[in-house]
Amino acid sequence: MTDQAFVTLATNDSYAKGAMVLGQSLRRHKTSKKLAALIGPQVSEPCQSVLRRIFDEVRLVDVLDSGDTAHLALLKRPELGVTFTKLHCWTLTHYSKCVFMDADTLVLSNIDELFDREELSAAPDPGWPDCFNSGVFVFRPSVETHDKLLQYCTEHGSFDGGDQGVLNGFFSDWATADISKHLPFIYNLSSIAIYTYLPAFKHYGGNAKVVHFLGKTKPWSYGLDAQTKGIFGSAHPSFLLDWWALYSTSVVPMLQEQYGDQPFHSECTLEAMEETLASVAAAVHLSPPAQPQPSSEERKQKWEQGQADYMGTDSFDNIKKKLDTFLK
């Protein structure tokens, strides 16, 4: 339907790359919906041009900032303040219904069925399941709702300093009012949370429709290990390689066309990533940079903050080995 759209947000060139890949993943899986991107003034003209080739609508919006440094400090994510800009999506009133998707999500199959849901439908957050994760949600654009959200921000702020705290506060009955507004986790599968319940991921992961690269390190900022040809980072390797395959084949050529002879910043070169993709059939290695081992107290604090090292010290295999030593 032409009056329904997938909507995303990019406030700078890095997130614009994520939006490009998201848009291409929706196109690849033959969505019948419109694609709309909200962008901030910091997005460069070349990136804007590429976005216009992928999206049906690209709209420049003002960047809102919560300014809530205290709560954002708890998340250790001060950059999340600008995610308040996401609230602009309710002003897209020429659409009757929309699905918002963060620029760090990747669509793995057609998800047009989400438009059968009502506002506010979202998947539970892996860190606190009685809250929804605001990376993917169904909503109905409305000037009235937008004004009420801004009023809520003024009066109550955000309990986490970002848009997720605002939206969970505003749509406070999500956890208890209507189970049909609870999207299955496969529509917003965290690329790192899978390691907290590995058996469930092995059982259900093949049904994933959307992967969400939560955390500070995004796919576009990962690097390659020159010796092992592995990928730095903690995201699931197959999802990360899916992202890079789409980026290198369908986004990089458009960026190169826009920049011409001028170099544009890409942490991994196309040639290096293609070489890695070619070697995936043989083996995939995760190669995080060497880090000093944290103390027991530091590890405890990271667990309490939801920042366990699931690919390293706190991996499923290491935890199992530790438990086996106590059970012998």
C-alpha positions in Angstrom: 0.0 0.0 0.0 1.3 3.4 -1.0 0.2 5.1 2.3 2.3 2.7 4.4 6.0 2.9 4.9 9.1 1.6 6.6 10.9 4.5 8.3 14.5 4.9 9.6 16.7 7.6 10.9 20.3 8.7 10.2 21.9 11.7 12.0 25.4 11.3 10.4 27.2 9.6 7.6 28.0 6.5 9.6 24.4 5.8 10.4 23.5 6.8 6.8 25.5 3.7 5.7 23.4 1.6 8.0 20.2 3.1 6.6 21.4 2.4 3.1 22.0 -1.3 3.9 18.6 -1.5 5.7 16.9 0.0 2.7 18.6 -2.4 0.3 17.7 -5.4 2.6 14.0 -4.3 2.5 14.2 -4.0 -1.3 16.0 -7.3 -1.7 13.1 -9.0 0.1 10.6 -7.3 -2.1 8.7 -5.2 0.3 5.5 -3.6 -1.2 5.7 -0.6 1.2 7.3 2.8 0.7 10.7 3.5 2.3 11.3 6.8 4.1 14.5 8.1 5.8 14.7 10.9 8.3 18.1 12.5 8.2 20.0 15.1 10.2 21.9 18.2 8.8 25.2 16.4 9.4 24.6 13.8 6.7 26.8 14.8 3.7 25.4 15.5 0.2 26.9 12.4 -1.3 25.3 10.2 1.3 22.0 12.0 0.9 22.2 11.3 -2.9 22.7 7.6 -2.3 19.8 7.5 0.2 17.5 9.2 -2.3 18.3 6.4 -4.8 17.3 3.8 -2.2 14.4 5.5 -0.4 11.2 6.8 -1.8 11.4 9.8 0.6 14.3 11.4 2.4 13.3 14.2 4.8 15.7 16.6 6.6 14.7 17.1 10.2 16.1 19.0 13.2 18.2 17.0 15.6 16.5 16.8 19.1 18.7 16.1 22.1 17.5 14.9 25.5 20.5 16.5 27.2 20.1 13.9 29.9 23.7 13.2 30.5 23.2 11.6 33.9 21.0 8.8 32.7 22.9 8.3 29.5 26.0 7.9 31.6 24.4 4.9 33.2 24.2 3.3 29.7 27.7 4.6 28.9 26.2 5.9 25.7 26.2 9.7 25.7 25.6 9.7 21.9 22.1 8.3 22.4 20.7 11.7 23.2 20.1 12.5 19.5 17.9 9.5 19.2 15.1 11.8 20.5 15.1 12.8 16.8 13.3 9.6 16.2 10.1 11.2 17.6 9.9 13.2 14.3 8.6 9.9 12.7 5.1 10.7 14.1 5.0 13.8 11.9 4.9 11.7 8.7 1.1 12.0 8.5 0.8 11.3 4.8 1.3 7.7 5.8 -1.5 5.8 7.6 0.7 3.3 9.3 4.5 2.9 9.5 7.1 0.5 10.9 10.1 2.3 12.3 13.5 0.5 12.1 16.8 1.7 13.5 19.6 2.1 11.0 21.6 -0.7 12.7 19.0 -3.3 11.7 19.1 -5.7 8.8 16.1 -7.4 7.3 16.6 -11.2 6.5 13.2 -11.9 4.9 10.0 -10.1 3.9 8.3 -8.5 7.0 5.4 -6.7 5.4 3.1 -8.6 7.8 4.1 -6.2 10.5 1.7 -3.7 9.1 -1.1 -6.0 10.3 -0.2 -4.9 13.8 -1.3 -1.8 15.6 0.4 1.0 17.5 2.5 0.5 19.5 3.7 -3.0 18.6 7.3 -3.9 19.4 9.5 -6.8 20.6 10.7 -7.1 24.2 14.1 -5.7 25.1 16.7 -8.4 25.9 17.9 -6.4 28.9 14.5 -5.9 30.5 11.7 -7.9 28.8 8.9 -5.8 30.4 10.2 -2.9 28.3 10.0 -3.0 24.5 13.1 -2.3 22.4 12.5 0.8 20.3 14.7 -0.4 17.4 11.6 -1.8 15.6 8.1 -0.7 16.2 4.7 -0.3 14.5 3.1 3.1 14.8 0.5 5.5 13.3 1.8 8.9 12.4 -0.2 11.6 14.2 0.5 15.3 15.0 -1.5 14.9 18.2 0.6 11.9 19.3 3.8 13.8 18.4 2.8 16.8 20.4 1.9 14.6 23.4 5.3 12.8 23.2 7.1 16.1 23.3 5.0 17.2 26.2 5.8 13.9 28.0 9.5 14.6 27.4 9.1 18.1 28.9 7.3 16.8 32.0 8.9 13.4 32.6 12.1 13.2 30.6 13.4 9.7 29.9 14.3 7.1 32.5 17.3 6.0 30.3 18.1 9.4 28.7 17.1 8.1 25.2 14.1 7.5 23.0 13.5 4.0 24.4 12.9 5.4 27.9 10.5 8.0 26.6 8.5 5.6 24.4 8.2 3.0 27.2 7.1 5.7 29.6 4.5 7.1 27.1 3.2 3.7 26.0 3.4 2.4 29.6 0.8 -0.3 29.2 2.7 -2.2 26.5 3.8 -5.0 28.9 0.3 -5.8 30.2 -2.5 -4.4 28.0 -2.5 -6.3 24.7 -0.4 -9.3 23.9 -1.0 -8.8 20.1 1.3 -5.8 20.4 4.2 -7.9 21.6 6.2 -8.7 18.4 8.1 -12.0 18.5 11.8 -11.7 19.2 12.6 -12.8 15.6 11.5 -9.3 14.4 14.2 -7.6 16.5 16.9 -10.2 17.3 19.8 -8.7 19.1 23.1 -9.8 17.5 24.7 -10.1 20.9 21.9 -11.2 23.2 21.8 -14.6 21.4 24.7 -15.7 23.6 22.7 -15.3 26.8 20.5 -18.2 25.8 22.4 -20.1 23.2 20.1 -23.2 23.1 17.2 -21.0 22.3 19.2 -19.3 19.5 20.1 -22.6 18.1 16.4 -23.7 18.2 14.7 -20.5 17.0 17.5 -18.5 15.3 16.9 -19.9 11.9 13.5 -18.1 11.9 15.0 -14.7 12.5 13.5 -12.0 10.2 15.4 -8.9 11.5 18.7 -8.7 13.2 19.6 -5.7 15.4 23.2 -4.8 15.9 22.8 -3.4 19.4 25.7 -1.9 21.2 28.3 0.8 20.6 30.2 -1.0 17.8 28.2 -1.1 14.6 28.7 -3.2 11.5 30.2 -0.2 9.6 32.9 0.3 12.3 34.1 -3.3 12.6 37.6 -4.1 11.3 39.5 -7.0 9.9 42.3 -9.0 11.4 45.0 -9.1 8.7 46.4 -12.4 9.9 43.3 -14.4 10.6 41.0 -12.6 8.2 38.5 -12.5 11.0 36.2 -9.7 12.1 36.8 -7.7 15.2 33.7 -7.5 17.4 31.1 -9.5 19.3 28.2 -9.7 16.9 27.2 -13.1 15.4 29.6 -13.6 12.5 27.0 -14.8 9.9 24.8 -11.8 10.5 27.8 -9.4 10.4 28.9 -11.0 7.1 25.4 -10.7 5.7 25.5 -7.0 6.4 28.9 -6.5 4.8 28.0 -8.6 1.8 25.0 -6.3 1.1 27.0 -3.2 1.9 29.9 -4.1 -0.4 27.8 -5.3 -3.4 24.9 -2.8 -3.4 26.0 0.3 -1.4 29.7 0.8 -1.9 29.4 1.1 -5.8 26.8 3.9 -5.3 29.0 5.7 -2.8 32.0 5.3 -5.1 30.0 6.9 -7.9 29.0 9.8 -5.7 32.5 10.5 -4.3 34.3 9.9 -7.6 38.0 10.4 -7.2 37.5 11.7 -3.7 38.2 9.1 -1.0 35.4 8.2 1.4 35.9 6.7 4.8 35.2 2.9 5.1 36.8 1.0 7.9 37.1 -2.1 5.8 38.0 -1.9 2.1 35.8 -3.6 -0.4 38.7 -5.8 -1.5 39.5 -6.9 2.1 35.9 -7.7 2.8 35.4 -9.6 -0.5 38.5 -11.7 0.4 37.0 -12.4 3.8 33.6 -13.4 2.3 35.4 -15.7 0.0 37.0 -17.5 2.9 33.9 -17.9 5.0 33.1 -21.2 3.4 36.3 -22.6 5.0 36.1 -20.9 8.4 34.9 -17.8 10.2 37.0 -16.5 13.1 36.1 -13.8 15.5 39.3 -11.9 16.4 38.8 -9.3 19.1 41.8 -7.1 19.9 43.9 -8.2 22.9 42.4 -6.7 26.0 43.7 -6.9 29.6 41.7 -9.4 31.6 39.2 -7.7 33.9 39.1 -8.4 37.6 36.2 -10.4 39.2 34.6 -7.2 40.4 34.8 -5.6 37.0 33.3 -8.7 35.4 30.5 -8.6 37.9 29.8 -5.0 37.2 29.7 -5.7 33.4 27.2 -8.6 33.9 25.0 -6.3 36.0 25.1 -3.7 33.2 24.3 -6.3 30.5 27.8 -6.1 29.1 29.1 -9.6 29.6 31.9 -10.7 27.2 29.8 -13.5 25.5 32.5 -14.1 22.9 35.4 -14.2 25.3 35.8 -14.9 29.0 32.0 -15.2 29.5 31.3 -17.3 26.5 28.8 -20.3 26.7 31.7 -22.8 26.4 33.8 -21.2 29.1 30.9 -20.9 31.5 30.1 -24.6 30.9 33.7 -25.6 31.5 33.7 -23.6 34.8 30.5 -25.3 35.9 31.9 -28.7 35.0 34.8 -28.2 37.4 32.4 -27.7 40.3 30.3 -30.7 39.4 33.2 -33.1 39.2 
